Amino acid sequence: MKNFKKIIGLFTVIFLAGVLLTIGTVKSTLKKDSPKQEIVEIKKDTTYLLTSEKEKA
């Protein structure tokens, strides 16, 4: 019975470590701002092009 408890404890520690590592990786990935900036610039360019086309027509 002692070995069973040790095995369950070991798997619990490994599982929690994996969950925490995954959460840390996802949070650090979401903090990157460079893709957001590019999306905003593309949106502004597209809006400008659409308004200039409407003015020409």
C-alpha positions as protocol buffer text, in pm:
chain_id: "A"
residue {
  index: 1
  type: MET
  ca { x: 0 y: 0 z: 0 }
}
residue {
  index: 2
  type: LYS
  ca { x: 294 y: 235 z: 64 }
}
residue {
  index: 3
  type: ASN
  ca { x: 421 y: 183 z: -290 }
}
residue {
  index: 4
  type: PHE
  ca { x: 76 y: 259 z: -431 }
}
residue {
  index: 5
  type: LYS
  ca { x: 63 y: 590 z: -243 }
}
residue {
  index: 6
  type: LYS
  ca { x: 414 y: 678 z: -365 }
}
residue {
  index: 7
  type: ILE
  ca { x: 317 y: 605 z: -724 }
}
residue {
  index: 8
  type: ILE
  ca { x: -1 y: 814 z: -698 }
}
residue {
  index: 9
  type: GLY
  ca { x: 198 y: 1097 z: -539 }
}
residue {
  index: 10
  type: LEU
  ca { x: 462 y: 1083 z: -813 }
}
residue {
  index: 11
  type: PHE
  ca { x: 203 y: 1097 z: -1091 }
}
residue {
  index: 12
  type: THR
  ca { x: 27 y: 1384 z: -914 }
}
residue {
  index: 13
  type: VAL
  ca { x: 351 y: 1583 z: -895 }
}
residue {
  index: 14
  type: ILE
  ca { x: 430 y: 1516 z: -1261 }
}
residue {
  index: 15
  type: PHE
  ca { x: 77 y: 1613 z: -1365 }
}
residue {
  index: 16
  type: LEU
  ca { x: 83 y: 1939 z: -1168 }
}
residue {
  index: 17
  type: ALA
  ca { x: 427 y: 2027 z: -1302 }
}
residue {
  index: 18
  type: GLY
  ca { x: 301 y: 1973 z: -1657 }
}
residue {
  index: 19
  type: VAL
  ca { x: -5 y: 2188 z: -1599 }
}
residue {
  index: 20
  type: LEU
  ca { x: 201 y: 2471 z: -1450 }
}
residue {
  index: 21
  type: LEU
  ca { x: 454 y: 2453 z: -1732 }
}
residue {
  index: 22
  type: THR
  ca { x: 176 y: 2467 z: -1991 }
}
residue {
  index: 23
  type: ILE
  ca { x: 9 y: 2763 z: -1821 }
}
residue {
  index: 24
  type: GLY
  ca { x: 340 y: 2951 z: -1810 }
}
residue {
  index: 25
  type: THR
  ca { x: 409 y: 2883 z: -2175 }
}
residue {
  index: 26
  type: VAL
  ca { x: 63 y: 2996 z: -2285 }
}
residue {
  index: 27
  type: LYS
  ca { x: 82 y: 3315 z: -2078 }
}
residue {
  index: 28
  type: SER
  ca { x: 422 y: 3407 z: -2217 }
}
residue {
  index: 29
  type: THR
  ca { x: 298 y: 3343 z: -2571 }
}
residue {
  index: 30
  type: LEU
  ca { x: -7 y: 3563 z: -2522 }
}
residue {
  index: 31
  type: LYS
  ca { x: 201 y: 3854 z: -2388 }
}
residue {
  index: 32
  type: LYS
  ca { x: 376 y: 3907 z: -2723 }
}
residue {
  index: 33
  type: ASP
  ca { x: 252 y: 4236 z: -2873 }
}
residue {
  index: 34
  type: SER
  ca { x: 412 y: 4230 z: -3218 }
}
residue {
  index: 35
  type: PRO
  ca { x: 134 y: 4041 z: -3400 }
}
residue {
  index: 36
  type: LYS
  ca { x: -129 y: 4272 z: -3253 }
}
residue {
  index: 37
  type: GLN
  ca { x: 54 y: 4578 z: -3382 }
}
residue {
  index: 38
  type: GLU
  ca { x: 74 y: 4433 z: -3734 }
}
residue {
  index: 39
  type: ILE
  ca { x: -298 y: 4354 z: -3734 }
}
residue {
  index: 40
  type: VAL
  ca { x: -382 y: 4711 z: -3632 }
}
residue {
  index: 41
  type: GLU
  ca { x: -160 y: 4854 z: -3907 }
}
residue {
  index: 42
  type: ILE
  ca { x: -313 y: 4627 z: -4171 }
}
residue {
  index: 43
  type: LYS
  ca { x: -662 y: 4723 z: -4057 }
}
residue {
  index: 44
  type: LYS
  ca { x: -577 y: 5095 z: -4084 }
}
residue {
  index: 45
  type: ASP
  ca { x: -428 y: 5049 z: -4433 }
}
residue {
  index: 46
  type: THR
  ca { x: -733 y: 4855 z: -4550 }
}
residue {
  index: 47
  type: THR
  ca { x: -968 y: 5119 z: -4412 }
}
residue {
  index: 48
  type: TYR
  ca { x: -770 y: 5393 z: -4584 }
}
residue {
  index: 49
  type: LEU
  ca { x: -773 y: 5209 z: -4917 }
}
residue {
  index: 50
  type: LEU
  ca { x: -1146 y: 5145 z: -4898 }
}
residue {
  index: 51
  type: THR
  ca { x: -1225 y: 5510 z: -4823 }
}
residue {
  index: 52
  type: SER
  ca { x: -998 y: 5633 z: -5103 }
}
residue {
  index: 53
  type: GLU
  ca { x: -1168 y: 5397 z: -5350 }
}
residue {
  index: 54
  type: LYS
  ca { x: -1511 y: 5524 z: -5245 }
}
residue {
  index: 55
  type: GLU
  ca { x: -1398 y: 5885 z: -5295 }
}
residue {
  index: 56
  type: LYS
  ca { x: -1272 y: 5808 z: -5648 }
}
residue {
  index: 57
  type: ALA
  ca { x: -1597 y: 5643 z: -5749 }
}
